Amino acid sequence: MKLFFVFATIFAIAAVVSTSPTPTTNAKRMAAGLPPLPPTRRFNGARAAPSVSPVPRGV
C-alpha cells in the first residue's frame, strides 16, 4: 500500500511539472494563429552613475 502512494505521489508531481507553462517563441505563436508578444523591456532606461575615479585619456 505504501508503494502505491509513493508512485501516486511521483506521478502527481510529474503531471504538475509537465503542465507548467513554458514560454513560446513568436514564430510558434504565429504558426498557431496567435499574435506576436510585445517586446520585453530588459532595462528601465536609467543611465549608470558616472565613475568617481578619473579615466586616463591618451596616456
Phi, psi and omega in degrees: 000322178296321181298323178299315181292326177295312179293322179296320179293316178297318179296318180295319178294318179296323179293321180291319181292322183287339180262008179292144182291133177248141179293138179252156177278162178295331178296317178292324178295318180292325178295331179272002179086016179260156177285158179290155177283153177290160179298146178272139178268111184264357177211165183263000176087356179285140180278154178288153178292144180294152181290141180280322181277138180290146178261122180293136181240130175066029180268000000 
